[in-house]
């Protein structure tokens, strides 16, 4: 297996910045949902982000792919990475707290491991990964509770929707690995968001209709935040972190997002989560730590730690 990259100070700073940006997106969804319907929010998010990235891409010079099949791949990627998960998260947050949505969203890495093991030959399911995945889903069961299964209602369905969004993200990761290799990250993000906009705009117009009134400034600010910062800027930062520290280290942002989203939900929205939500998140976090593997190496390895950096066998 390829060596696990160490995390530099620059990577840590970018990871924390990315966690704060993504953490704020759950609050922004909650605010935007006060006045706008789901598909309108998603259309505005990806549409404005696409415009921002096109300006940036044209400024730095963009080399568009020549193969027309690539654009079909971008359409699929846009659906899996943006339209489906954004819509599910937004709808889910109508029924559940933003902090709870962020905790369930932390399962993205768990689904990513499962999907990659199925579709990518070089991402086989090891015993350590399987153990981490099982721990993570035990955490999901604790978060959702037995009452969710006994009395399945809209709140229960909303939690399932957030988990489905994580599965969609996992599928997107493997699809990108197979179909969109070797394309410049900014170009890739720009075309993906453009394809997302093309897909979701008709849905917003048909299902939601044209907005009849200009929303309040708080909703406008929320839409601006999730489109420009939590989408356009976040994609650029994520690709930068991946280049510096690798995809495995980028996975840690799913854990770092949760405290930010939970605190913002408590302070701004006056949300209060049950203790089981925190206990479940602890299990999800432990599962991701097991999957990552480096803590076990620190505890059990005797001679393979050199210069403070760890390698994965």
C-alpha positions as CSV (number, residue, x, y, z in Angstrom):
1,X,0.0,0.0,0.0
2,X,1.2,3.5,-0.7
3,X,2.9,5.4,2.0
4,X,0.7,7.7,4.1
5,X,1.8,11.3,3.7
6,X,2.7,13.3,6.8
7,X,0.8,16.4,7.6
8,X,2.7,19.7,7.4
9,X,1.8,22.8,9.4
10,X,0.4,24.3,6.1
11,X,-1.8,21.3,5.6
12,X,-3.1,21.4,9.2
13,X,-4.0,25.1,8.8
14,X,-5.8,24.4,5.5
15,X,-7.6,21.4,7.1
16,X,-8.8,23.5,10.0
17,X,-9.9,26.3,7.6
18,X,-11.7,23.8,5.5
19,X,-13.4,22.3,8.6
20,X,-14.6,25.8,9.6
21,X,-15.9,26.5,6.1
22,X,-17.8,23.1,5.8
23,X,-19.0,23.4,9.4
24,X,-20.7,26.7,8.6
25,X,-22.5,25.2,5.6
26,X,-24.9,23.3,7.9
27,X,-25.9,26.5,9.6
28,X,-26.3,28.2,6.3
29,X,-28.6,25.5,5.1
30,X,-30.7,25.9,8.2
31,X,-31.0,29.7,7.6
32,X,-31.7,29.4,3.9
33,X,-34.4,26.9,4.5
34,X,-36.4,29.5,6.4
35,X,-37.5,31.1,3.1
36,X,-36.3,29.0,0.2
37,X,-37.2,25.4,-0.9
38,X,-34.7,22.7,-1.3
39,X,-34.0,22.6,-5.0
40,X,-33.8,26.3,-5.3
41,X,-31.1,26.4,-2.6
42,X,-29.2,23.7,-4.4
43,X,-29.5,25.4,-7.7
44,X,-28.3,28.7,-6.3
45,X,-25.4,27.0,-4.5
46,X,-24.0,25.2,-7.5
47,X,-24.9,27.9,-10.0
48,X,-23.2,30.7,-8.2
49,X,-20.2,28.5,-7.3
50,X,-19.9,27.5,-11.0
51,X,-19.9,31.2,-12.0
52,X,-17.2,32.0,-9.4
53,X,-15.0,29.1,-10.6
54,X,-15.4,30.0,-14.3
55,X,-14.1,33.5,-13.5
56,X,-11.2,32.0,-11.6
57,X,-10.5,29.3,-14.3
58,X,-10.6,31.8,-17.2
59,X,-8.3,34.2,-15.3
60,X,-5.7,31.4,-14.7
61,X,-6.3,29.8,-18.1
62,X,-8.4,26.8,-18.6
63,X,-7.7,23.8,-20.8
64,X,-11.0,22.1,-21.6
65,X,-11.1,18.3,-22.3
66,X,-11.5,17.4,-26.0
67,X,-13.3,14.1,-25.5
68,X,-17.1,14.6,-25.4
69,X,-17.5,11.5,-23.2
70,X,-15.7,13.3,-20.4
71,X,-18.6,15.8,-20.1
72,X,-21.0,12.9,-19.6
73,X,-18.7,11.7,-16.8
74,X,-18.8,15.2,-15.3
75,X,-22.6,15.1,-15.4
76,X,-22.7,11.9,-13.4
77,X,-20.0,13.3,-11.0
78,X,-22.1,16.4,-10.5
79,X,-25.2,14.4,-9.6
80,X,-23.3,12.2,-7.2
81,X,-21.0,14.9,-5.6
82,X,-23.4,17.8,-5.6
83,X,-27.0,17.6,-6.7
84,X,-28.0,14.4,-4.8
85,X,-26.1,14.9,-1.5
86,X,-26.9,18.7,-1.3
87,X,-30.6,18.0,-1.9
88,X,-30.7,15.2,0.7
89,X,-28.9,17.2,3.3
90,X,-31.0,20.3,2.8
91,X,-34.2,18.3,2.9
92,X,-33.0,16.4,6.0
93,X,-32.3,19.6,7.8
94,X,-35.9,20.6,7.6
95,X,-36.6,17.8,10.1
96,X,-33.4,17.5,12.1
97,X,-30.8,19.8,13.8
98,X,-27.9,21.0,11.8
99,X,-25.5,19.6,14.4
100,X,-27.0,16.1,14.1
101,X,-26.8,16.4,10.3
102,X,-23.1,17.1,10.5
103,X,-22.6,14.0,12.8
104,X,-24.3,11.7,10.3
105,X,-22.5,13.3,7.5
106,X,-19.2,12.2,9.1
107,X,-20.0,8.7,7.8
108,X,-19.0,9.9,4.3
109,X,-15.5,8.3,4.8
110,X,-17.1,5.0,5.9
111,X,-19.2,4.8,2.8
112,X,-16.2,5.8,0.7
113,X,-14.2,2.8,2.1
114,X,-17.0,0.4,1.3
115,X,-17.7,1.7,-2.2
116,X,-13.9,1.9,-3.1
117,X,-13.5,-1.7,-1.9
118,X,-16.3,-2.8,-4.3
119,X,-15.3,-0.8,-7.4
120,X,-11.5,-0.1,-7.1
121,X,-9.1,-3.0,-7.3
122,X,-6.4,-1.1,-5.4
123,X,-8.7,-0.3,-2.5
124,X,-9.3,-3.7,-1.0
125,X,-11.2,-4.1,2.3
126,X,-8.6,-5.0,4.9
127,X,-9.4,-6.3,8.4
128,X,-8.5,-3.0,9.9
129,X,-10.8,-1.1,7.5
130,X,-13.6,-3.5,8.2
131,X,-13.2,-3.1,11.9
132,X,-13.3,0.7,11.6
133,X,-16.4,0.6,9.3
134,X,-18.2,-1.7,11.8
135,X,-17.3,0.7,14.7
136,X,-18.5,3.6,12.7
137,X,-21.9,2.1,11.9
138,X,-22.3,1.1,15.5
139,X,-21.9,4.8,16.2
140,X,-24.6,5.5,13.6
141,X,-26.9,3.1,15.4
142,X,-26.3,4.9,18.7
143,X,-26.9,8.3,17.1
144,X,-30.2,7.3,15.6
145,X,-31.4,5.1,18.5
146,X,-33.8,2.2,18.6
147,X,-36.7,4.6,18.6
148,X,-35.9,5.4,15.0
149,X,-36.6,1.8,14.0
150,X,-39.6,1.4,16.3
151,X,-41.4,4.6,15.3
152,X,-40.2,5.5,11.8
153,X,-41.3,9.0,11.0
154,X,-40.2,12.1,9.1
155,X,-37.3,12.7,11.6
156,X,-36.2,9.1,11.1
157,X,-36.4,9.5,7.3
158,X,-34.4,12.7,7.5
159,X,-31.5,10.9,9.2
160,X,-31.6,8.2,6.6
161,X,-31.5,10.9,3.9
162,X,-28.3,12.3,5.4
163,X,-26.8,8.8,5.4
164,X,-27.8,8.5,1.8
165,X,-26.0,11.7,1.0
166,X,-22.9,10.2,2.5
167,X,-23.3,7.1,0.3
168,X,-23.6,9.4,-2.7
169,X,-20.3,11.2,-1.7
170,X,-18.7,7.7,-1.5
171,X,-19.9,6.8,-5.0
172,X,-18.6,10.1,-6.3
173,X,-15.2,9.5,-4.9
174,X,-14.9,6.1,-6.7
175,X,-16.4,7.5,-9.9
176,X,-13.9,10.3,-10.0
177,X,-11.0,7.9,-9.4
178,X,-12.1,5.8,-12.4
179,X,-13.4,8.3,-14.9
180,X,-11.8,11.7,-14.2
181,X,-8.1,11.0,-13.7
182,X,-5.5,13.5,-15.0
183,X,-7.8,16.5,-15.3
184,X,-6.7,19.8,-13.7
185,X,-8.4,20.1,-10.3
186,X,-9.8,23.6,-11.0
187,X,-11.0,22.6,-14.4
188,X,-12.6,19.5,-12.9
189,X,-14.4,21.4,-10.2
190,X,-15.6,24.0,-12.6
191,X,-17.0,21.5,-15.1
192,X,-18.5,19.4,-12.4
193,X,-20.4,22.4,-10.9
194,X,-21.5,23.5,-14.3
195,X,-22.9,20.1,-15.0
196,X,-24.6,20.1,-11.6
197,X,-26.2,23.5,-12.5
198,X,-27.5,22.2,-15.8
199,X,-29.0,19.1,-14.0
200,X,-30.6,20.9,-11.0
201,X,-31.9,24.1,-12.5
202,X,-34.8,22.5,-14.4
203,X,-35.7,20.6,-11.3
204,X,-35.8,23.8,-9.2
205,X,-38.0,25.6,-11.8
206,X,-40.4,22.7,-12.2
207,X,-40.7,21.6,-8.6
208,X,-40.1,24.8,-6.7
209,X,-41.1,27.4,-9.3
210,X,-39.6,30.9,-9.6
211,X,-39.1,32.6,-6.2
212,X,-42.0,35.1,-5.8
213,X,-40.1,37.4,-3.5
214,X,-36.6,38.5,-2.7
215,X,-35.5,36.7,0.5
216,X,-34.2,38.5,3.6
217,X,-30.6,39.5,4.0
218,X,-29.8,36.6,6.3
219,X,-30.9,34.1,3.7
220,X,-29.0,36.0,0.9
221,X,-25.9,35.9,3.1
222,X,-26.4,32.2,3.8
223,X,-26.7,31.4,0.0
224,X,-23.6,33.5,-0.7
225,X,-21.7,31.6,2.0
226,X,-22.6,28.1,0.9
227,X,-22.0,28.9,-2.8
228,X,-18.8,31.0,-2.8
229,X,-17.1,29.8,0.4
230,X,-18.5,26.3,1.2
231,X,-18.5,25.2,-2.5
232,X,-16.2,27.2,-4.8
233,X,-13.5,28.0,-2.3
234,X,-13.8,24.7,-0.5
235,X,-13.2,22.7,-3.6
236,X,-10.0,24.6,-4.4
237,X,-8.8,24.2,-0.8
238,X,-9.7,20.5,-0.7
239,X,-7.7,19.8,-3.9
240,X,-4.8,21.7,-2.4
241,X,-4.9,19.7,0.8
242,X,-5.1,16.5,-1.2
243,X,-2.0,17.5,-3.2
244,X,-0.1,18.4,0.0
245,X,-1.2,15.7,2.4
246,X,-3.0,13.0,0.4
247,X,-6.6,11.8,0.3
248,X,-6.2,9.8,3.6
249,X,-5.4,12.9,5.5
250,X,-8.1,15.0,3.8
251,X,-10.6,12.4,5.3
252,X,-9.9,13.9,8.7
253,X,-11.9,17.0,7.8
254,X,-15.1,15.0,8.2
255,X,-14.4,14.7,11.9
256,X,-13.2,18.3,12.3
257,X,-16.4,19.6,10.7
258,X,-18.6,18.2,13.5
259,X,-17.5,20.3,16.5
260,X,-17.8,23.5,14.3
261,X,-21.3,22.6,13.1
262,X,-22.5,21.5,16.6
263,X,-21.2,24.7,18.3
264,X,-22.7,26.9,15.6
265,X,-26.1,25.1,15.8
266,X,-26.1,25.5,19.6
267,X,-25.0,29.2,19.7
268,X,-26.9,30.6,16.7
269,X,-29.9,28.2,16.4
270,X,-30.2,27.2,20.1
271,X,-30.0,23.5,19.2
272,X,-29.6,20.9,21.9
273,X,-28.6,17.4,20.9
274,X,-29.1,14.3,23.1
275,X,-26.1,12.6,24.8
276,X,-26.5,9.6,22.5
277,X,-25.6,11.9,19.5
278,X,-22.2,12.7,21.1
279,X,-21.7,9.0,22.2
280,X,-22.4,7.9,18.6
281,X,-20.1,10.5,17.1
282,X,-17.3,9.2,19.4
283,X,-17.8,5.7,18.0
284,X,-17.8,7.1,14.4
285,X,-14.6,9.0,15.1
286,X,-13.0,5.9,16.6
287,X,-13.9,4.0,13.6
288,X,-12.3,6.5,11.3
289,X,-9.2,6.6,13.5
290,X,-9.0,2.8,13.2
291,X,-9.4,3.0,9.4
292,X,-6.6,5.6,9.3
293,X,-4.3,3.2,11.2
294,X,-1.6,5.6,12.4
295,X,-2.7,5.7,16.0
296,X,-2.2,1.9,16.2
297,X,1.2,2.3,14.7
298,X,2.2,4.8,17.3
299,X,1.0,2.4,20.0
300,X,2.4,-0.9,18.7
301,X,5.2,-0.3,16.3
302,X,8.8,-0.4,17.7
303,X,11.1,0.6,14.9
304,X,9.2,1.9,12.0
305,X,8.7,5.5,13.2
306,X,11.5,7.7,11.8
307,X,11.7,11.4,12.0
308,X,8.2,11.7,13.4
309,X,6.6,10.4,10.2
310,X,4.6,7.1,9.9
311,X,4.3,4.9,6.9
312,X,1.4,2.5,6.2
313,X,2.4,-1.0,5.2
